Amino acid sequence: MFVVATAGHVDHGKSTLVRALTGMEPDRWAEERRRGMTIDLGFAWTTLPSGGTVAFVDVPGHERFVPNMLAGVGPVPAALIVVAADEGWMPQSAEHLAALDALGVAYGLVAVTRADLADPGPATARALAEIAATSLGAVETVPVSGLTGAGLPELRAALDRLAARLPAPTVDDPVRLWVDRSFTVRGSGTVVTGTLGAGRLRVGDELELAGSDEPVRVRGLHSLGQARPEAAAVARVAVNLRGTPRHRLGRGDTLLTPGRFHRTDLVDVRLTGDPAADLPATLTLHVGSAAVPVRVRPLGPDTVRLRLARPLPLLVGDRALLRDPGRHHVAGGVRVLDVAPPPLARRGAAAARAKVLADLDGRPDLAGELRRRRLVRAGTLIRMGVPVHAAPVAGDWLADPGHWRRLGDQLTEEVARHAREHPLEPGMPVDALRQRLALPDRVLVEALVRPPLRIHAGRVGAASAGALPEPVARAVQRVRAEYADRPFRAPEADRLVALGLGPREIGAAVRAGALLRLADTVVLLPDALDDAVRVLAGLPQPFTLSAARQALDTTRRVAVPLLELLDRRGATRRLPDDARIVVT
């Protein structure tokens, strides 16, 4: 199937032509049939000579109903422009063409209707001249008469040729279904319709209702009037939603593949049409089937920032249209450059942002996004419409390679600076490093640590303990000299202070392996444990605490924590009667 939207001036025979091609009535409302004028969107379909199917979205031509027309054209890849031979090019012909051009519609053809009433040549020539300067470029034209049927076989063949030119749909992409109609069917519940431009829908699928994150379940699917277990792009679909009240959604809402779209109320865009400086402060943005008021902030000659009245699930590269509803004027088309732009808080920020946007073309670019954002989660980019094919640096974080190298260098410098300023600490805390490097997640700090650095006990420092500061090393040497002949006598607390060994200095010496800590202020030289085991092994086994204290020539203050440490290390074993044995 391919989907085509009609376009053209009111009363030029769009609905008559669709009716003649399909045998179906596109005007759904009694008032439309009574007045002979399309007011809202109509839908019909037919089989082409090739056996393929074309579905029509028939749009109103009157200027009062341009928003309805845009809701039908927005998600559709091709257009059938209708011009009456007896009236020729008219104001709404021009506005509809401007809308197609603004939306970047690149495929279409022209049907010159009422060819039985006037020579189609002048109308054809004018239409081709107007269309040639737009995104549609050169198009095929077919003179027809919806009343007599003249030219309908040729138009069917032209539609077949148009279908063959369309790019293949991307059925593996996530679903973003812009709702153009919602209603209730007795016994079934809420039904919404739309043009499925990409992806695949299946009965039983869970989707998200944009704007509320509310999960909705596909109860049933219809396409071309038939119930189907699944529907793949491109297709007109009717989706029956399980347990979703009718009032929860309507035209302009979207059904989304869960977790695959970024809903935003702030976008930077490139404008085609009126210069950015000439735009009113408030316009209406038409995208998909939605029409949302926006506030406009010019950035550069052709770039603006739009603040949307409500968030929409937009992607980098999306095409949309800005319209001034008061002047009935298409201000221009926009191409979305950034759906998560940075704030403009400082003087000159808008001009600087315009320079950045000048290099963007609206095509998703992973390398460019990483260069601008430096660090970003893979899921964030995917939801923005940027394909991710790079390996994360940590978790799901992606990094610009140059920025990542600079972060590694900065981390090394910060750890070295911290070591100079805090020589007695065992390294720099990971969270302090995260703040100094302005990183959003501590896993990034951990991923940046490379030898000879290491992470130990939540701190980043040298893999080896390194040399002690000179005052601490000198104090340890004095302890070694004073207690060389009595290795199990620990200096008293006041003596440690006199030597210059406070709690921080002792901690540094213990981490460096220069002292052995038994308790807060009970320290021995590091080889004391092995020496103690040799002395205790020479005692009659088992031995008591008192016997151990005497053999080691020490005090109870030292003997108790020393034996407990030997127990924990498995060098001795404590018996039920509190005696011990040396474990050989």
WORA-V288150 format. One record per residue. N is the residue number from 0. PSI is psi as a letter, one per 30 degrees, with the letter a starting at -180 (none if undefined). NEAR is the number of other C-alpha atoms within 8 Angstrom. Layout:
N/PSI/NEAR + N/PSI/NEAR
This chain:
0/k/8 + 1/l/9 + 2/k/15 + 3/k/13 + 4/k/14 + 5/l/13 + 6/k/17 + 7/l/14 + 8/l/14 + 9/k/10 + 10/g/7 + 11/g/10 + 12/g/12 + 13/e/12 + 14/e/10 + 15/e/9 + 16/e/11 + 17/e/14 + 18/e/12 + 19/e/11 + 20/e/9 + 21/f/9 + 22/g/7 + 23/l/9 + 24/j/7 + 25/f/12 + 26/j/13 + 27/f/7 + 28/k/6 + 29/e/7 + 30/e/6 + 31/e/12 + 32/e/10 + 33/e/6 + 34/f/6 + 35/g/6 + 36/k/9 + 37/k/12 + 38/e/10 + 39/a/10 + 40/k/14 + 41/l/11 + 42/k/10 + 43/l/14 + 44/l/11 + 45/l/9 + 46/k/8 + 47/l/12 + 48/e/8 + 49/f/5 + 50/f/6 + 51/l/9 + 52/k/10 + 53/k/13 + 54/k/15 + 55/k/13 + 56/j/14 + 57/k/16 + 58/l/16 + 59/l/15 + 60/f/14 + 61/k/10 + 62/f/7 + 63/f/5 + 64/g/11 + 65/e/10 + 66/e/8 + 67/e/12 + 68/e/14 + 69/e/11 + 70/e/17 + 71/e/15 + 72/e/14 + 73/e/12 + 74/g/13 + 75/k/12 + 76/f/10 + 77/l/11 + 78/k/15 + 79/j/12 + 80/k/11 + 81/k/15 + 82/k/17 + 83/k/14 + 84/e/17 + 85/f/11 + 86/f/8 + 87/a/11 + 88/k/11 + 89/l/8 + 90/e/7 + 91/f/12 + 92/e/12 + 93/e/9 + 94/e/10 + 95/e/11 + 96/e/11 + 97/e/10 + 98/e/12 + 99/e/12 + 100/e/13 + 101/e/15 + 102/f/12 + 103/g/10 + 104/k/13 + 105/f/10 + 106/k/12 + 107/l/13 + 108/l/13 + 109/k/13 + 110/j/13 + 111/j/16 + 112/l/16 + 113/h/14 + 114/f/14 + 115/f/8 + 116/f/7 + 117/l/8 + 118/k/9 + 119/f/12 + 120/e/7 + 121/e/9 + 122/e/15 + 123/e/11 + 124/e/8 + 125/e/10 + 126/e/12 + 127/e/10 + 128/e/8 + 129/e/8 + 130/e/13 + 131/f/11 + 132/g/8 + 133/a/9 + 134/f/11 + 135/e/14 + 136/b/9 + 137/k/7 + 138/l/12 + 139/k/8 + 140/k/9 + 141/j/11 + 142/k/10 + 143/l/15 + 144/j/14 + 145/f/13 + 146/e/7 + 147/f/6 + 148/f/9 + 149/k/8 + 150/f/10 + 151/e/11 + 152/e/7 + 153/e/8 + 154/e/11 + 155/e/11 + 156/e/10 + 157/e/11 + 158/e/11 + 159/e/12 + 160/e/8 + 161/e/11 + 162/e/8 + 163/f/6 + 164/f/7 + 165/k/7 + 166/l/4 + 167/k/4 + 168/l/8 + 169/j/8 + 170/f/9 + 171/f/7 + 172/l/8 + 173/l/10 + 174/k/12 + 175/j/12 + 176/j/11 + 177/k/16 + 178/k/16 + 179/f/13 + 180/k/9 + 181/k/13 + 182/l/8 + 183/k/9 + 184/k/8 + 185/k/5 + 186/f/4 + 187/e/7 + 188/b/14 + 189/k/15 + 190/k/13 + 191/l/14 + 192/l/12 + 193/l/12 + 194/j/14 + 195/j/16 + 196/f/13 + 197/l/15 + 198/a/14 + 199/k/13 + 200/k/9 + 201/k/10 + 202/k/10 + 203/f/8 + 204/k/8 + 205/k/10 + 206/l/12 + 207/k/12 + 208/j/13 + 209/k/13 + 210/f/7 + 211/f/5 + 212/g/7 + 213/k/7 + 214/k/8 + 215/k/12 + 216/k/11 + 217/j/15 + 218/e/10 + 219/l/12 + 220/k/16 + 221/k/11 + 222/k/12 + 223/h/8 + 224/g/5 + 225/k/6 + 226/k/8 + 227/k/9 + 228/f/8 + 229/l/9 + 230/k/12 + 231/l/11 + 232/k/12 + 233/k/12 + 234/l/14 + 235/k/12 + 236/k/13 + 237/k/11 + 238/j/12 + 239/k/13 + 240/k/14 + 241/k/10 + 242/g/8 + 243/j/9 + 244/k/7 + 245/e/12 + 246/f/5 + 247/f/6 + 248/l/7 + 249/a/12 + 250/k/12 + 251/f/12 + 252/l/12 + 253/k/11 + 254/k/13 + 255/k/14 + 256/k/12 + 257/k/8 + 258/g/5 + 259/g/10 + 260/k/14 + 261/j/11 + 262/k/10 + 263/k/11 + 264/g/11 + 265/k/12 + 266/k/14 + 267/k/13 + 268/l/13 + 269/k/11 + 270/k/14 + 271/k/10 + 272/b/8 + 273/k/9 + 274/k/10 + 275/e/13 + 276/f/6 + 277/f/6 + 278/k/9 + 279/l/6 + 280/f/7 + 281/k/9 + 282/a/13 + 283/k/12 + 284/k/13 + 285/j/15 + 286/k/12 + 287/b/11 + 288/g/17 + 289/k/12 + 290/j/11 + 291/k/10 + 292/k/10 + 293/l/12 + 294/k/10 + 295/k/13 + 296/j/8 + 297/k/10 + 298/e/13 + 299/a/10 + 300/e/8 + 301/g/10 + 302/k/15 + 303/l/14 + 304/k/12 + 305/k/13 + 306/j/10 + 307/k/11 + 308/f/8 + 309/l/6 + 310/k/10 + 311/l/9 + 312/i/10 + 313/l/11 + 314/l/13 + 315/k/14 + 316/f/10 + 317/k/9 + 318/k/12 + 319/a/15 + 320/k/15 + 321/k/13 + 322/k/13 + 323/j/12 + 324/f/8 + 325/e/5 + 326/g/5 + 327/h/8 + 328/k/9 + 329/j/11 + 330/f/11 + 331/l/12 + 332/l/16 + 333/k/14 + 334/k/12 + 335/k/16 + 336/e/15 + 337/k/11 + 338/f/14 + 339/i/7 + 340/l/8 + 341/l/4 + 342/l/4 + 343/i/6 + 344/f/5 + 345/l/5 + 346/k/5 + 347/f/6 + 348/e/9 + 349/e/9 + 350/e/9 + 351/e/8 + 352/e/9 + 353/e/11 + 354/e/9 + 355/e/8 + 356/f/9 + 357/f/8 + 358/f/6 + 359/k/8 + 360/g/6 + 361/g/11 + 362/k/8 + 363/k/9 + 364/j/8 + 365/e/9 + 366/e/7 + 367/e/7 + 368/e/9 + 369/e/13 + 370/e/9 + 371/e/6 + 372/f/8 + 373/e/10 + 374/k/9 + 375/k/11 + 376/k/9 + 377/e/11 + 378/e/8 + 379/e/9 + 380/e/12 + 381/e/12 + 382/f/12 + 383/f/12 + 384/g/10 + 385/j/11 + 386/k/9 + 387/j/8 + 388/g/4 + 389/l/5 + 390/k/5 + 391/l/10 + 392/f/10 + 393/k/9 + 394/b/6 + 395/g/9 + 396/k/12 + 397/l/14 + 398/k/12 + 399/k/12 + 400/e/6 + 401/e/6 + 402/e/10 + 403/e/9 + 404/e/8 + 405/e/8 + 406/e/10 + 407/e/10 + 408/e/8 + 409/e/9 + 410/e/12 + 411/e/8 + 412/e/8 + 413/e/10 + 414/e/12 + 415/e/8 + 416/e/8 + 417/e/11 + 418/e/12 + 419/e/7 + 420/f/6 + 421/i/7 + 422/f/9 + 423/f/10 + 424/l/9 + 425/g/10 + 426/l/11 + 427/k/13 + 428/k/9 + 429/e/12 + 430/e/7 + 431/e/8 + 432/e/12 + 433/e/13 + 434/e/8 + 435/e/8 + 436/f/9 + 437/h/6 + 438/k/10 + 439/f/6 + 440/k/7 + 441/f/10 + 442/f/8 + 443/e/12 + 444/e/12 + 445/e/9 + 446/f/9 + 447/f/9 + 448/k/12 + 449/l/7 + 450/k/6 + 451/g/6 + 452/l/10 + 453/l/11 + 454/k/10 + 455/k/7 + 456/h/4 + 457/g/7 + 458/l/11 + 459/k/15 + 460/a/12 + 461/k/10 + 462/e/8 + 463/l/4 + 464/e/7 + 465/l/6 + 466/k/5 + 467/l/9 + 468/k/8 + 469/e/6 + 470/e/7 + 471/e/12 + 472/e/10 + 473/e/8 + 474/e/11 + 475/e/11 + 476/e/8 + 477/e/9 + 478/e/9 + 479/e/9 + 480/e/7 + 481/f/7 + 482/g/10 + 483/e/7 + 484/f/5 + 485/i/7 + 486/f/10 + 487/g/10 + 488/j/11 + 489/k/10 + 490/k/9 + 491/l/8 + 492/e/8 + 493/f/6 + 494/e/8 + 495/e/11 + 496/e/9 + 497/e/7 + 498/f/8 + 499/g/10 + 500/i/12 + 501/a/8 + 502/e/7 + 503/e/9 + 504/e/11 + 505/e/10 + 506/e/9 + 507/e/12 + 508/e/14 + 509/e/11 + 510/e/9 + 511/f/11 + 512/g/8 + 513/f/10 + 514/l/13 + 515/k/11 + 516/k/10 + 517/e/12 + 518/a/7 + 519/e/5 + 520/g/9 + 521/j/13 + 522/k/11 + 523/l/13 + 524/l/10 + 525/f/9 + 526/g/6 + 527/e/11 + 528/e/9 + 529/e/7 + 530/e/8 + 531/e/9 + 532/e/10 + 533/e/8 + 534/e/10 + 535/e/11 + 536/f/9 + 537/f/6 + 538/l/9 + 539/k/6 + 540/k/8 + 541/l/9 + 542/l/11 + 543/l/9 + 544/e/10 + 545/e/6 + 546/e/8 + 547/e/11 + 548/e/12 + 549/e/8 + 550/e/9 + 551/f/10 + 552/h/9 + 553/a/10 + 554/l/8 + 555/e/7 + 556/e/7 + 557/e/13 + 558/e/12 + 559/e/9 + 560/f/10 + 561/e/10 + 562/e/9 + 563/e/8 + 564/e/9 + 565/e/11 + 566/e/11 + 567/e/7 + 568/f/7 + 569/g/8 + 570/f/11 + 571/l/12 + 572/k/10 + 573/k/9 + 574/l/8 + 575/f/5 + 576/g/4 + 577/g/7 + 578/l/11 + 579/l/13 + 580/l/11 + 581/k/12 + 582/j/7 + 583/none/3
